[in-house]
Amino acid sequence: MNCIIVDDEMIAREGIAKYVKEIPYLNLIAKCKSVFELDEVLMKSEIDLVFLDIQMPGITGVDWLKNASNPPHIIFTTAHREFAVEGFELNAVDYLLKPITLPRFAKAVAKSYKIWNDKKEVVTTPSNNDDYIFIKEDQQTVKVKLEDILYIEAAVDYIFIHTKEKRHITLFSMKQVEQKLPENQFIRIHRSFIVNAEYVEAIEGKMLIVNGQKLNISRSLYNEVYDKITKGKVWKV
């Protein structure tokens, strides 16, 4: 998602910019000191989300939004609680009170991302004959071959799909993904990991080694995972 930060205070702009870097699917286009600079950027770039301060010299963030035509998603960032009701009446995605914490920031961004991404990330569910899925990533619908998936990793409100070539990022829950993948090929080993059994190289203590990467196995799932991976083929002395 392409985003802009609008705040007349440099410290506030830099603080939000630091948080933006922590969210993989956010792409910071500009940092603006006023809504006038915001308008200039909107004329030149396709913007999906604006982090908008309210109390600024000239025109406030609320007044700007009242008069905006087809604005991007708005997340208000302000120290003034009294504007919250009016902000939501203007269909702002969220209203963040300063000082803003990273978890609260991430939650607001995830809400915007869900709306922007039409709340439907995995477009197809593989049947017995399918060897691929489609996911929504940025502004594309991307085909991912099941045979290329090494493992899937949960991260807050989105997931990483690690493949041979790259890492895909999409908004989906691990439970939903697990239900859509062939259970004879993909194994849940931890609340944060689903692995492709074809790429498991070894079991080392409470970890699986998948394509050289060590992944933790949940203690409660260890016996089940061990049996599924080895399939009773362990040679014993």
C-alpha positions in Angstrom: 0.0 0.0 0.0 1.3 3.4 -0.9 1.0 5.8 2.0 1.7 9.4 3.0 2.4 10.9 6.4 0.9 14.4 7.0 2.0 16.2 10.2 3.3 19.7 10.9 5.8 18.4 13.5 8.9 16.8 12.2 9.3 14.5 15.2 5.8 13.1 14.7 6.5 12.6 11.0 9.7 10.7 11.7 8.1 8.6 14.4 5.3 7.4 12.1 7.8 6.8 9.3 9.8 4.5 11.6 6.6 2.5 12.2 5.9 2.4 8.5 9.2 0.6 7.9 8.1 -2.2 10.3 5.0 -3.0 8.1 6.2 -5.0 5.0 3.2 -4.1 2.8 3.5 -0.3 3.4 5.4 1.8 0.9 6.0 5.4 2.1 5.7 7.8 -0.8 6.0 11.2 1.0 6.2 13.0 4.3 4.2 16.3 4.2 4.0 19.2 6.6 0.5 20.3 5.6 -2.5 19.3 3.6 -1.4 21.6 0.8 1.7 19.4 0.3 -0.6 16.4 0.6 -2.8 17.7 -2.3 0.4 18.1 -4.5 1.4 14.5 -3.8 -2.1 13.2 -4.5 -2.1 14.8 -7.9 1.1 13.1 -8.9 0.9 9.7 -7.2 -1.5 6.9 -6.5 -2.0 6.8 -2.8 -3.9 4.2 -0.8 -3.5 5.4 2.8 -2.9 8.7 4.6 -1.7 9.1 8.2 -3.3 12.5 8.8 -2.7 14.8 11.8 -5.7 17.0 12.7 -4.4 20.2 14.3 -2.2 21.9 11.7 -1.7 25.5 10.6 -4.1 26.7 7.9 -6.5 23.8 7.2 -7.0 21.1 9.8 -7.0 17.4 8.8 -10.7 17.2 9.6 -11.6 20.2 7.4 -9.5 18.8 4.6 -11.3 15.4 4.7 -14.7 17.1 4.8 -13.9 18.7 1.4 -11.8 15.9 -0.2 -13.2 14.2 -3.3 -12.7 10.4 -3.3 -9.9 10.5 -0.7 -7.6 7.5 0.1 -8.0 5.6 3.4 -7.5 8.0 6.3 -6.0 7.1 9.7 -6.0 10.1 12.0 -2.9 10.6 14.1 -3.5 13.3 16.8 -3.1 14.2 20.4 -6.7 15.5 20.5 -9.2 13.0 21.7 -12.2 15.4 21.2 -12.1 15.0 17.4 -12.6 11.2 17.5 -16.4 11.1 16.9 -16.2 13.6 14.0 -13.3 11.6 12.5 -15.3 8.4 12.4 -18.3 10.2 11.0 -16.1 11.1 8.1 -15.4 7.4 7.6 -11.8 7.5 8.8 -10.4 3.9 9.0 -9.0 4.6 12.5 -8.1 7.3 15.0 -4.8 7.0 16.7 -4.0 9.1 19.8 -0.4 10.2 20.4 1.8 8.9 21.7 1.2 6.0 19.3 2.5 2.5 20.1 3.7 0.2 17.3 1.1 -2.6 18.2 -1.8 0.0 18.0 -0.3 1.4 14.8 -0.1 -2.1 13.2 -3.7 -2.9 14.2 -5.0 0.3 12.5 -2.9 -0.4 9.3 -4.1 -4.0 9.2 -7.7 -2.7 9.3 -7.0 -0.5 6.3 -5.2 -3.3 4.5 -8.2 -5.6 4.9 -10.5 -3.1 3.4 -8.1 -2.2 0.6 -7.5 -5.8 -0.2 -11.2 -6.6 -0.4 -11.0 -8.9 2.6 -10.3 -11.8 0.3 -6.7 -12.8 -0.1 -6.6 -16.4 -1.3 -8.8 -16.5 -4.4 -8.7 -20.2 -5.2 -8.7 -23.2 -3.0 -6.7 -26.1 -4.5 -8.7 -29.2 -5.3 -7.2 -32.6 -5.6 -6.1 -31.8 -9.2 -4.8 -28.3 -8.5 -1.1 -27.7 -8.0 -1.3 -23.9 -7.3 -3.2 -21.2 -5.4 -3.8 -17.5 -6.1 -3.1 -14.9 -3.5 -3.6 -11.1 -3.4 -0.3 -9.4 -3.0 0.0 -5.6 -3.3 -2.3 -4.8 -6.3 -1.8 -8.1 -8.0 -3.4 -11.5 -8.0 -0.3 -13.8 -7.9 -0.1 -17.5 -8.8 1.9 -19.6 -6.4 2.7 -23.2 -7.2 2.3 -25.5 -4.2 5.4 -27.4 -5.1 7.4 -24.2 -4.7 6.2 -23.4 -1.2 8.9 -24.2 1.4 6.9 -23.0 4.5 4.4 -20.5 5.6 5.0 -18.1 8.5 2.6 -16.1 10.6 3.3 -12.5 11.4 0.7 -10.5 13.3 -2.2 -9.9 10.9 -0.5 -11.3 7.7 1.5 -14.3 6.6 4.7 -14.8 4.7 4.7 -17.6 2.1 8.3 -18.6 1.6 9.1 -20.2 -1.8 12.2 -21.3 -3.6 12.5 -17.9 -5.4 11.0 -15.3 -3.0 8.9 -14.4 0.0 5.2 -13.4 -0.6 3.3 -11.3 1.8 -0.5 -11.5 2.1 -3.2 -10.8 4.6 -4.7 -14.1 5.8 -4.9 -16.2 9.0 -2.9 -19.4 9.5 -6.1 -21.3 10.3 -7.6 -20.2 7.0 -4.5 -21.1 5.1 -4.2 -24.5 6.8 -7.8 -25.3 5.7 -7.0 -24.5 2.1 -3.8 -26.6 1.7 -3.5 -30.3 1.0 -3.1 -31.9 4.4 -1.0 -34.8 3.0 1.6 -32.3 1.8 1.5 -29.4 4.3 1.9 -29.9 8.1 1.2 -27.5 10.9 4.2 -27.7 13.2 3.7 -24.6 15.3 1.2 -21.8 15.7 3.6 -19.7 13.5 4.6 -22.3 10.9 3.2 -24.6 8.3 5.8 -26.6 6.3 5.8 -28.4 3.0 6.8 -32.0 4.0 8.7 -32.4 0.7 11.4 -29.9 1.9 12.0 -31.2 5.4 15.7 -32.2 5.5 16.0 -33.3 9.2 14.5 -33.2 12.6 16.9 -31.7 15.2 15.7 -31.8 18.7 12.5 -29.7 18.7 13.2 -28.2 15.4 12.6 -29.0 11.7 15.2 -28.1 9.1 13.5 -26.9 6.0 15.7 -25.9 3.1 18.4 -25.0 5.6 16.1 -23.0 7.8 15.5 -24.2 11.4 11.9 -23.9 12.5 10.5 -24.6 16.0 8.1 -27.5 16.5 5.4 -26.9 19.1 5.8 -29.2 22.1 2.2 -30.2 22.0 2.5 -31.1 18.3 5.9 -32.8 18.3 4.8 -36.4 18.3 2.2 -35.8 15.6 4.7 -33.9 13.5 7.4 -36.5 14.0 5.0 -39.3 12.8 3.8 -37.4 9.8 7.3 -36.5 8.7 8.9 -39.9 9.2 5.9 -42.0 8.2 7.3 -44.9 10.2 10.4 -45.1 8.1 13.0 -44.4 10.8 15.6 -47.1 10.9 16.5 -48.2 14.4 19.6 -49.9 15.6 
